[in-house]
Amino acid sequence: MIDDKYLYRLEKGETFHILDQDGSANELDPKLPPDVLLKIYRMMVQARAFDEKALKLQRAGRMGTYPPLSGQEAVQIGSAFALDKSDWMVPSYREAGAMMVKGVPMKLQYMLWMGNDWGNRIPDGVNCLPVSIPVGSQTLHATGMAWAANVRKEKNAFLCYFGDGATSRGDFHESLNFAGVFQVPAVFLCSNNGFAISTPVVLQTHAETIAQKAIAYGIRGYRLDGMDVLASYVLAKDALDRAKKGEGPTLIEALCYRFGPHTTADNPDLYREKEEVERIKKEKDPIARFRNYLVKRKLWDDQKEKALIEEIDRLVDAAAKEAEKAPVPTFEDLVRNVFAETPPYLEDELNYFKKVSGGGKP
């Protein structure tokens, strides 16, 4: 269990971390098996490669608006690895990396941002909700699902991702209050990257931290170095294990930094300095930090790095090409998955849409 010195009660807790930037680990190192460590690193590299490809596709007019994730790989990948198969992931729109770990293919995620709604159909057997676009709304979904699990006496947990901007929404507060009252098995993971689009955290709340908001709802609250993948894994696993033991929900504030814009429709140069971004990339890159750790463990070298990059680039390119060739939903698809038997009024609407579109697609 995590030491209570990191817990937010009436006093401020310490920020939970394991890795220094040079890859040195403190006594909290979980000493994961080498094969697990290498899988974690692979997924971090894949998440960034996916992200960089998506940006190129969007700039080339081959994809719609896209929310970049680079800089937030550690909190996503580390926490996702803490989930058991039976646990549920409830993502926001920026969790492409976490969703890959859970089992959502890159192809589907590219399809989603290309405007192909089949990309938002989660594969059977993967306990992950579709991407939620309205800010903060997924916190309600996670709380409701976790409450249902309690009612059914199921022993799985629910990991809900959201950004600092979501904490300014009523849904967030309703969710945490309800979760605290009914002690649901949910972990609320806030990726605090400093800005809600262009609004800094200091203009969103007068509280010193987001983690301390847990106190008001009577739940556990922690502040995490969200650019430390091992710390993200350990703290998320501890919170998920507590949830499954009936010890209630946890709020985790993960301090991280998005290297790119809020979305491709945003210009971050208007509200932060380029020099700041470059400095943080150089000093706190989560992938470089974990790579340094692997090198110290004698699990990684330049030759392995080169081979991995080449392999991941091939996989990412293939996923993008497959996504562009994928069939798109038809008008029938709009109504066929709503009711067990399509009611007459929907059939009428379907026929109308077909008529006015000349039989085309949505």
C-alpha positions in Angstrom: 0.0 0.0 0.0 1.1 3.6 -0.7 2.5 5.5 2.3 0.0 8.0 3.8 2.6 10.8 3.4 1.4 11.0 -0.2 -2.3 11.2 0.8 -4.2 14.5 0.7 -6.1 15.1 3.9 -6.2 18.4 5.8 -2.5 18.8 4.9 -0.9 18.7 1.5 0.6 15.3 0.5 3.8 14.8 -1.3 3.9 14.3 -5.1 4.3 10.6 -5.8 7.3 9.7 -8.0 9.7 6.8 -8.6 12.1 7.8 -11.5 14.4 10.7 -11.7 15.0 12.1 -15.2 18.4 10.2 -15.5 16.5 6.9 -14.9 17.5 6.4 -11.3 14.7 4.8 -9.3 13.9 5.2 -5.6 12.9 2.6 -3.1 9.3 2.5 -4.5 10.5 0.8 -7.8 8.1 -2.1 -8.3 10.9 -4.2 -9.9 8.6 -5.4 -12.7 9.8 -8.3 -14.8 11.9 -7.4 -17.8 9.3 -8.5 -20.3 6.7 -6.3 -18.7 9.0 -3.3 -18.7 9.8 -3.8 -22.4 6.1 -4.0 -23.2 5.5 -0.8 -21.4 8.3 1.0 -23.3 7.1 -0.4 -26.6 3.6 1.0 -26.0 5.0 4.4 -25.0 7.0 4.5 -28.3 4.0 3.3 -30.2 1.7 5.9 -28.7 4.0 8.7 -29.7 4.5 7.3 -33.2 0.7 7.0 -33.6 0.4 10.6 -32.4 3.0 12.0 -34.8 1.4 10.1 -37.7 -2.0 11.5 -36.8 -0.7 15.1 -36.9 0.8 14.5 -40.4 -2.5 13.0 -41.6 -4.4 16.0 -40.3 -2.1 18.6 -41.7 -2.4 16.8 -45.1 -6.2 17.0 -45.0 -6.6 13.2 -44.6 -8.0 13.5 -41.0 -10.2 15.8 -39.1 -9.5 17.7 -35.9 -7.3 15.6 -33.6 -6.2 15.9 -30.0 -2.4 15.2 -29.6 -1.1 13.1 -26.7 2.7 13.5 -26.9 4.1 14.3 -23.5 1.4 12.3 -21.7 2.5 8.8 -22.6 3.7 7.9 -19.1 0.4 8.5 -17.2 -1.6 6.8 -20.0 0.5 3.7 -20.5 1.5 3.2 -16.9 -2.0 3.4 -15.5 -3.4 1.3 -18.3 -1.0 -1.5 -17.5 -2.4 -1.5 -14.0 -5.8 -2.7 -15.2 -6.8 -6.3 -15.2 -8.7 -7.6 -18.2 -12.0 -7.5 -16.3 -11.5 -3.9 -15.3 -13.0 -1.1 -17.3 -11.4 1.9 -19.0 -13.4 5.0 -19.4 -11.4 7.4 -21.6 -11.5 11.0 -22.7 -10.7 12.0 -26.2 -6.9 12.1 -25.6 -6.3 8.6 -24.3 -5.2 6.9 -27.6 -2.2 5.3 -25.9 -4.1 3.9 -22.9 -6.7 2.5 -25.3 -4.0 0.7 -27.3 -2.9 -1.0 -24.1 -6.5 -2.0 -23.3 -6.8 -3.6 -26.8 -8.3 -1.0 -29.1 -6.4 -1.2 -32.4 -4.6 1.8 -33.9 -6.6 1.3 -37.1 -9.9 1.9 -35.3 -8.6 5.0 -33.6 -7.4 6.5 -36.9 -10.8 5.7 -38.4 -12.5 7.6 -35.6 -10.5 10.8 -36.1 -11.0 10.4 -39.9 -14.7 10.7 -39.3 -15.5 7.1 -39.8 -17.8 6.2 -36.8 -17.0 2.5 -37.1 -13.8 3.5 -35.4 -15.7 4.2 -32.2 -17.0 0.6 -32.1 -14.9 -1.1 -29.4 -14.0 -4.7 -30.2 -15.9 -7.4 -28.4 -14.2 -8.5 -25.2 -12.4 -5.2 -24.7 -13.7 -3.5 -21.5 -13.3 0.1 -22.7 -16.0 2.7 -23.4 -16.0 4.6 -26.7 -14.3 7.9 -26.7 -16.3 10.6 -24.9 -16.0 14.1 -26.6 -18.1 16.3 -24.2 -15.7 17.4 -21.5 -16.1 15.6 -18.2 -19.2 13.6 -19.2 -17.4 10.3 -18.9 -16.9 10.8 -15.1 -20.7 10.2 -14.8 -20.5 7.1 -16.9 -17.7 5.7 -14.7 -19.5 6.4 -11.5 -22.7 4.8 -12.8 -20.9 1.7 -14.1 -19.0 1.3 -10.8 -22.1 1.6 -8.8 -23.8 -1.0 -10.9 -20.8 -3.3 -10.3 -21.3 -2.9 -6.5 -25.0 -3.7 -6.8 -24.2 -6.8 -8.8 -21.4 -7.7 -6.3 -18.8 -7.8 -9.1 -15.1 -7.5 -8.3 -13.9 -5.3 -11.1 -12.7 -1.7 -11.0 -13.2 1.3 -13.3 -10.5 3.7 -14.4 -11.8 7.1 -15.6 -9.5 9.5 -17.5 -10.1 13.2 -17.9 -8.2 16.5 -18.0 -7.9 19.5 -15.7 -10.6 21.3 -17.7 -13.1 18.6 -16.7 -12.8 19.5 -13.0 -14.5 22.8 -13.8 -17.6 20.9 -15.0 -20.5 20.0 -12.8 -20.4 16.4 -14.0 -17.0 16.0 -12.3 -18.3 17.1 -8.9 -21.6 15.2 -9.1 -19.6 12.1 -10.0 -17.1 12.3 -7.2 -19.8 13.2 -4.6 -21.9 10.2 -5.7 -18.9 7.9 -5.9 -17.9 8.9 -2.3 -21.3 8.5 -0.9 -21.8 5.0 -2.4 -18.1 4.0 -2.2 -18.0 2.8 -5.8 -14.9 1.0 -7.1 -13.7 3.8 -9.4 -10.4 5.6 -9.9 -10.6 9.1 -11.3 -7.4 10.0 -13.0 -7.0 13.7 -13.9 -4.2 14.4 -16.4 -3.4 17.9 -15.4 -1.4 19.2 -18.4 -1.7 22.8 -17.2 -4.3 24.1 -19.6 -7.9 23.6 -20.5 -7.4 24.5 -24.2 -5.8 27.9 -23.4 -7.1 28.4 -19.8 -4.4 27.8 -17.2 -5.3 25.8 -14.1 -4.9 28.9 -11.9 -7.9 30.5 -13.7 -10.0 27.3 -13.2 -9.7 26.8 -9.5 -8.5 28.8 -6.5 -7.5 25.5 -4.8 -3.8 24.9 -4.7 -4.2 21.4 -6.2 -6.8 19.3 -7.9 -5.9 16.3 -5.7 -7.2 18.1 -2.5 -10.7 18.2 -4.0 -10.9 14.6 -2.9 -11.1 15.7 0.7 -14.5 17.4 0.3 -15.9 14.1 -1.1 -14.4 11.9 1.6 -12.3 9.9 -0.8 -8.6 9.3 -1.2 -6.6 11.9 -3.2 -3.1 11.8 -4.5 -0.8 14.0 -6.6 1.4 12.1 -9.1 4.3 12.8 -11.3 2.4 12.0 -14.5 5.6 11.9 -16.6 6.9 9.0 -14.6 5.6 5.8 -16.0 6.5 3.5 -13.1 4.9 5.9 -10.6 1.8 6.0 -12.8 1.6 2.2 -12.8 2.2 1.8 -9.0 -0.2 4.5 -7.9 -3.0 3.4 -10.3 -2.6 -0.2 -9.3 -2.7 0.6 -5.6 -5.9 2.6 -6.2 -7.5 -0.1 -8.4 -6.7 -2.8 -5.9 -8.2 -0.8 -3.0 -11.3 -0.2 -5.1 -11.7 -4.0 -5.7 -11.3 -4.6 -2.0 -14.3 -2.4 -1.2 -12.2 0.6 0.0 -13.9 3.1 -2.3 -12.9 5.5 -5.0 -9.7 7.5 -5.4 -8.8 10.8 -7.2 -5.4 11.0 -8.7 -4.0 14.3 -10.1 -1.3 13.5 -12.6 1.0 16.4 -13.3 2.0 16.2 -17.0 2.5 18.4 -20.0 1.2 18.2 -23.5 4.0 18.9 -26.0 1.5 19.8 -28.8 -1.7 21.8 -29.1 -4.9 21.0 -27.3 -6.2 19.9 -30.7 -5.1 20.6 -34.2 -7.5 23.5 -34.3 -5.5 25.2 -31.5 -2.5 27.5 -31.6 -0.6 27.0 -28.3 1.9 29.7 -29.2 -0.8 32.2 -28.2 -0.8 31.2 -24.5 2.6 29.6 -23.8 6.2 30.2 -24.7 7.9 28.0 -27.3 11.0 28.1 -25.1 9.0 26.6 -22.2 7.8 23.7 -24.4 11.4 22.9 -25.6 12.8 23.1 -22.1 10.2 20.6 -20.8 10.7 18.3 -23.7 14.4 18.3 -23.0 14.2 18.0 -19.2 11.1 15.8 -18.6 10.3 13.7 -21.7 8.6 10.6 -20.2 9.9 8.3 -22.9 13.5 9.4 -22.5 13.2 9.1 -18.7 12.0 5.5 -18.9 14.6 4.6 -21.6 17.3 5.8 -19.2 15.9 3.5 -16.6 15.9 0.5 -19.0 19.5 1.3 -20.0 20.6 1.3 -16.3 18.9 -2.1 -16.0 20.9 -3.3 -19.0 17.6 -4.0 -20.8 18.1 -1.5 -23.7 20.6 -0.2 -26.1 20.8 1.9 -29.4 20.5 -1.2 -31.6 17.3 -2.3 -29.9 16.0 1.3 -30.1 16.6 1.5 -33.9 14.9 -1.8 -34.5 11.9 -0.9 -32.4 11.4 2.5 -34.1 11.6 0.9 -37.6 9.0 -1.8 -36.6 6.6 0.7 -34.9 6.8 3.0 -37.9 5.8 0.1 -40.2 2.8 -0.8 -38.0 1.6 2.8 -37.7 1.8 3.4 -41.4 -0.1 0.1 -42.1 -2.8 1.1 -39.6 -3.3 4.5 -41.2 -3.5 3.0 -44.7 -6.1 0.4 -43.5 -8.1 3.1 -41.8 -8.3 5.1 -45.0 -9.5 2.1 -46.9 -12.1 1.0 -44.3 -15.8 1.1 -45.3 -17.9 3.9 -43.8 -21.3 3.6 -42.1 -24.4 3.6 -44.3 -27.8 5.2 -43.5 -29.0 1.7 -42.4 -26.2 1.6 -39.8 -27.6 4.8 -38.2 -30.9 3.1 -37.3 -30.1 -0.7 -37.1 -28.2 -0.6 -33.8 -30.7 1.5 -31.8 -33.6 -0.9 -31.2 -33.9 -4.7 -31.3 -36.6 -4.1 -33.9 -36.5 -0.9 -35.9 -39.8 1.0 -35.3 -41.8 2.4 -38.2 -40.9 6.0 -37.6 -37.2 5.3 -37.9 -37.8 3.3 -41.1 -39.6 6.4 -42.5 -36.7 8.6 -41.6 -34.3 6.1 -43.2 -36.2 6.1 -46.4 -36.4 9.9 -46.4 -32.6 10.2 -45.9 -32.0 7.8 -48.7 -34.3 9.8 -51.0 -32.9 13.3 -50.3 -29.3 12.0 -50.5 -29.8 10.2 -53.8 -29.1 6.9 -52.1 -25.7 8.1 -50.8 -23.9 7.7 -47.5 -24.2 9.9 -44.4 
